[in-house]
Amino acid sequence: MELKDQVVLITGGAGGLGHAMCHRFAAAGARLVVGYRSSAAAAETLAGELKGGGHSARPAPVEDSHRLAELAAEIAAEHGRLDILVNNAGITRFVAHDDLDGLDDELIDDIFRTNWRGAFACVRAMRPLLEAQGGGLVINISSIAGVTAMGSNIAYCASKAAMNTLTMSLARALAPRIRVVSLSPGLAETDFVTGLDQAWWDEQSRRTPLRRLASPEDVARAALAIATDLKFSNGCIIPVDGGRPLT
Ligand SMILES: NC(=O)c1ccc[n+]([C@@H]2O[C@H](COP(=O)([O-])OP(=O)(O)OC[C@H]3O[C@@H](n4cnc5c(N)ncnc54)[C@H](OP(=O)(O)O)[C@@H]3O)[C@@H](O)[C@H]2O)c1
């Protein structure tokens, strides 16, 4: 119960990785605010089944800064504190890197609005609450695509590279009251990347030195470790990728 009575907001909390992180943080004693955009029912169900009490599901569309300010006020009124923000909300769509026309302006803007601007906007909105605790933490769910430039499309890779520099900039700017860390999964077993056949997934496992993809539980355990054990880590990128960039 290392996070007993701490309050954790996870954006995209009802998604594949978010779901696992909510369970892991709740099991450590935290009260969860499960942020959602479209998955209201799934988020409500999740909040109801988490271990412990005081959990809630809240609309948290990260492109809507006005709503994020409201959410900060709701968290302050209900809990009086926020200890950890996990910027997990993200989108992508598979577009081959040589298909430049397939990566249209609308998709590029959607990806950056959600994956980068949304993460920044969440920190901006939650900063006063996180600072008030004196030991606030932001975990940015990045991707190895932000370092390898291999991923579902070129804009997605760039958005995660930009998230990594966001982590470094904010870690410097918000220290010592708030730590900021990127958690960088390799390809994980969720519904995030769609439209690819089983042979492609098998090939990705085969190319990973540990011979499997990341599980949501791998990512959740790493996120919890950042909160509980890696207390002197700040402004860095923690990989959870089975060594995939080595091959
Ligand atoms: N799965 C992978 O292979 C992998 C690898 C590396 C990094 N990642 C990163 O891990 C994170 C979570 O991915 P996942 O695998 O769990 O995918 P997922 O199951 O598709 O979950 C994505 C979540 O993001 C939320 N979301 C999307 N747009 C949003 C917005 N505008 N505002 C608020 N929430 C929004 C969705 O919420 P609603 O359902 O409520 O709309 C959903 O819960 C993403 O940032 C992704 O880039 C994933």
The ligand as an SDF file (V2000), in Angstrom:
LIG
                    3D

 48 52  0  0  0  0  0  0  0  0999 V2000
   -0.2020   -0.4650  -27.4910 N   0  0  0  0  0  0  0  0  0  0  0  0
    1.0330   -0.2060  -27.9380 C   0  0  0  0  0  0  0  0  0  0  0  0
    1.6170   -0.9650  -28.7200 O   0  0  0  0  0  0  0  0  0  0  0  0
    1.7550    1.0190  -27.4320 C   0  0  0  0  0  0  0  0  0  0  0  0
    3.1480    1.0700  -27.5520 C   0  0  0  0  0  0  0  0  0  0  0  0
    3.8310    2.1960  -27.1100 C   0  0  0  0  0  0  0  0  0  0  0  0
    3.1160    3.2560  -26.5690 C   0  0  0  0  0  0  0  0  0  0  0  0
    1.7680    3.1830  -26.4850 N   0  0  0  0  0  0  0  0  0  0  0  0
    1.0490    4.3490  -25.9180 C   0  0  0  0  0  0  0  0  0  0  0  0
    0.2760    3.9170  -24.8220 O   0  0  0  0  0  0  0  0  0  0  0  0
   -0.8410    4.7740  -24.6650 C   0  0  0  0  0  0  0  0  0  0  0  0
   -2.0900    3.9340  -24.4290 C   0  0  0  0  0  0  0  0  0  0  0  0
   -2.2810    3.0970  -25.5270 O   0  0  0  0  0  0  0  0  0  0  0  0
   -3.1190    1.7250  -25.4730 P   0  0  0  0  0  0  0  0  0  0  0  0
   -2.2860    0.6880  -26.1010 O   0  0  0  0  0  0  0  0  0  0  0  0
   -3.6640    1.5110  -24.1360 O   0  0  0  0  0  0  0  0  0  0  0  0
   -4.2730    2.0860  -26.5210 O   0  0  0  0  0  0  0  0  0  0  0  0
   -5.8570    2.1170  -26.3780 P   0  0  0  0  0  0  0  0  0  0  0  0
   -6.3590    0.8840  -25.7290 O   0  0  0  0  0  0  0  0  0  0  0  0
   -6.3570    2.4840  -27.7340 O   0  0  0  0  0  0  0  0  0  0  0  0
   -6.1110    3.3380  -25.3730 O   0  0  0  0  0  0  0  0  0  0  0  0
   -5.9430    4.6490  -25.7800 C   0  0  0  0  0  0  0  0  0  0  0  0
   -6.7270    5.5220  -24.8580 C   0  0  0  0  0  0  0  0  0  0  0  0
   -6.5330    6.8840  -25.2330 O   0  0  0  0  0  0  0  0  0  0  0  0
   -7.7360    7.5580  -25.0100 C   0  0  0  0  0  0  0  0  0  0  0  0
   -7.8270    8.7420  -25.8480 N   0  0  0  0  0  0  0  0  0  0  0  0
   -7.6220    8.8510  -27.1800 C   0  0  0  0  0  0  0  0  0  0  0  0
   -7.8240   10.0960  -27.5760 N   0  0  0  0  0  0  0  0  0  0  0  0
   -8.1550   10.8130  -26.4690 C   0  0  0  0  0  0  0  0  0  0  0  0
   -8.4750   12.1670  -26.2080 C   0  0  0  0  0  0  0  0  0  0  0  0
   -8.5070   13.0710  -27.1930 N   0  0  0  0  0  0  0  0  0  0  0  0
   -8.7570   12.5310  -24.9460 N   0  0  0  0  0  0  0  0  0  0  0  0
   -8.7190   11.6420  -23.9430 C   0  0  0  0  0  0  0  0  0  0  0  0
   -8.4550   10.3290  -24.1100 N   0  0  0  0  0  0  0  0  0  0  0  0
   -8.1640    9.9290  -25.3660 C   0  0  0  0  0  0  0  0  0  0  0  0
   -8.8400    6.5890  -25.3320 C   0  0  0  0  0  0  0  0  0  0  0  0
   -9.9570    6.9510  -24.5680 O   0  0  0  0  0  0  0  0  0  0  0  0
  -11.4850    6.5950  -24.9620 P   0  0  0  0  0  0  0  0  0  0  0  0
  -11.5120    5.1080  -25.1780 O   0  0  0  0  0  0  0  0  0  0  0  0
  -12.2680    7.0370  -23.7730 O   0  0  0  0  0  0  0  0  0  0  0  0
  -11.8200    7.3470  -26.2060 O   0  0  0  0  0  0  0  0  0  0  0  0
   -8.2220    5.2610  -24.8970 C   0  0  0  0  0  0  0  0  0  0  0  0
   -8.6640    4.9090  -23.6120 O   0  0  0  0  0  0  0  0  0  0  0  0
   -0.8890    5.6720  -25.9010 C   0  0  0  0  0  0  0  0  0  0  0  0
   -0.4040    6.9560  -25.5850 O   0  0  0  0  0  0  0  0  0  0  0  0
    0.0660    4.9910  -26.8680 C   0  0  0  0  0  0  0  0  0  0  0  0
    0.7090    5.8890  -27.7350 O   0  0  0  0  0  0  0  0  0  0  0  0
    1.0610    2.0970  -26.8880 C   0  0  0  0  0  0  0  0  0  0  0  0
  1  2  1  0
  2  3  2  0
  2  4  1  0
  4  5  1  0
  4 48  2  0
  5  6  2  0
  6  7  1  0
  7  8  2  0
  8  9  1  0
  8 48  1  0
  9 10  1  0
  9 46  1  0
 10 11  1  0
 11 12  1  0
 11 44  1  0
 12 13  1  0
 13 14  1  0
 14 15  2  0
 14 16  1  0
 14 17  1  0
 17 18  1  0
 18 19  2  0
 18 20  1  0
 18 21  1  0
 21 22  1  0
 22 23  1  0
 23 24  1  0
 23 42  1  0
 24 25  1  0
 25 26  1  0
 25 36  1  0
 26 27  1  0
 26 35  1  0
 27 28  2  0
 28 29  1  0
 29 30  1  0
 29 35  2  0
 30 31  1  0
 30 32  2  0
 32 33  1  0
 33 34  2  0
 34 35  1  0
 36 37  1  0
 36 42  1  0
 37 38  1  0
 38 39  2  0
 38 40  1  0
 38 41  1  0
 42 43  1  0
 44 45  1  0
 44 46  1  0
 46 47  1  0
M  CHG  2   8   1  16  -1
M  END
$$$$
